[in-house]
Structure formats: structure tokens, C-alpha cells
Amino acid sequence: MQLVAQSKTGKIFAFAVAGGSGFVIDVVVLFLLLQLTPLGPLTARILSIICAMISNFTINRTFTFGQSGRSLREEFARYLSVGAVGALLNYIIYVALLLIIPGFSPFLATFIAVIVVAFFSYFGYSRFVFNRKD
């Protein structure tokens, strides 16, 4: 079933909702890893980003952009390539905040990084991943 947003405003809203749910998954996984494992905040964040990316692909494909007409494998590979660049930017911002500002909250650093990278991600996903294959 596909309930894809039709208008530009609808797509931006759906993207924001997907991003919000991805943020919740990111923070919850980060929190659980920090509380329940010996992982530190840098390693735990890599795993939390991966979980959020998988969730966001599914949500964006179903509700925000729709299928592109490419195979699921090709679409996911494109998504991962844009997502990997976004995740790298996200991680760089996160690490920079933690290293430059001693005692900075990993959760606030996550929030700031996610907001900054959201603009890059929307552009990349809409133009490279989910654009219609002609």
C-alpha cells in the first residue's frame, strides 16, 4: 500500500514526520546502547544512525516520495549512498560538538546534527533516489 504525498508541501510535511520518527529511533537506540552496553557515545551513535536510516527509507518510500520505478535494490543502494553522505555529515557535526564543547549532551548534539543534515537529505532523496525513472 502506498499513501504518497502529492503536493510539495505534503512531501515536506511527510519528510519531516519521517525525519521525526527517525530521530526518535536514533535517540532511543542511542540511549539503550549507552545504558545497556559498554559502548561509548561515538560507537553507539554509528549503530543508532544505521537503525534510523533503515526506518526512514521505508517511511520515505511509502509515504513521502513513493517508488521511483527502479528496482528496490537500486533504490535502496541510491538511498544508502545519499544517506551515507548525510550520516557522515551528521556524525562529523555530532563528534565536533562533543569534542569542542566538553560535557555537551550527546542527545542535544544528535538533535542539532539531524536538523542541519535534513536539508541536504531532502534534496538528495528527492532528486537522486526517488525521482521518477523515465
N, C-alpha and C positions, 0 to 999 in steps of 0.2 A: 504494500500500500504506500502511496506517495501523496503527501499533502504539501506540495511545494508552494512557497510564497510566490505570488505573481508580480507584484509591484516592487519597485526599487526600495521603497520604504518598508514593505513587508519582508523583503530579503534581509535588509539591515536589521530589522527587529528580530527575525528568526536567527540571524547570525549572532546577535547579542545574547539571545536566550541560549543558544548552543554554547557560546563562549562562557556564559554564566554557569551553565551546568558543568562545563569542562573545568572551570575554575573551582567549583565545589569539589569535583572529583580530585583535582590536583591537590587541593589543600587537605582534604580528608585522607588521601593516600599518604601525603607527606606527614601529616600528624600521626597516623597509625605507624608508619615506618620509624618515625623518630621516637615514639613511645614504646613500641613493641620489639624493635630490633636494635642491634648495636650500630646500625648505620648512622653516619653523621649527616648534617643537613645538605652537604654538597652531593653525596651519592644518593641519598634518599630522594632528592629533587629530580634527578635523572629518571628514576623509576616512576615518580608521580607524573612527570611530563608525558612519558610514554602512555600511561593509562589514560590521561586526559586526551591525548591525540587520537587514540583508537575510538573513544567515545564520541569525540567531536566529528570524526569522519562519518560515522553512522548517522548522527543527527543532521549534519550539514547536507549529506547526500539525500536524506529522506525529506527534510522539511525546508531547508534554505535554498539550495541550488538545484536539486534534482540530479538525475543521471545525465551524463554528457553524451551518451551514445557509444562511448568506449567500453571496452571490457572492464569488469570490476577490478581485475588485476592491474590493468594500465591506469585506471582512475586512481586506485589506491597507491600505486607507485608514484604518480604525479602528486597526489596529496602528501605522501611522505616526503617527497623532495621539497615541496614548499614548506611543509611542517617542520622538516629538519632544519631549514634555514631559520624559520621562526623560532624553533626550540633553541637553536644556538644563540640567537639574539636574546631570547628570553633568559637563557642561562647566564649569558655574559652580564646582562643587567643585574640579575639576581646576585651573582657572585661579586660583582663590583660593589653593590650596595652593602653586602655583608663584610667585605674586606675594607672598604673605605670608611664605613661608619661602624666602629666597634659596638657590639651589643645590639645592632639593628635586628629587628624581628624578621625571622625567615618568612613569616606569613605576610607581613607588610611588603617585604621585598618581592614576594611572589605576586601580590596584587599589582604592584607598580609595573613589574615586568610584563604581566599579562595585558594590562591596559595599553602599554606602549606598543607591543607586538601585534595587537588586534588589528590595527590599521594596515600593517604590512600583510597580515594573513588574509584579510578580506579581499584585498586587491589580488593577491596570488591565487587564492582559491577560485575567485570569480573569473579571472582571465586565463588561467593556465590549467586548472583542474576540472572545473565543472562547466566550462564554456562548451557550447554545443558543437559536436563534431559534424562537420559538413562533408 
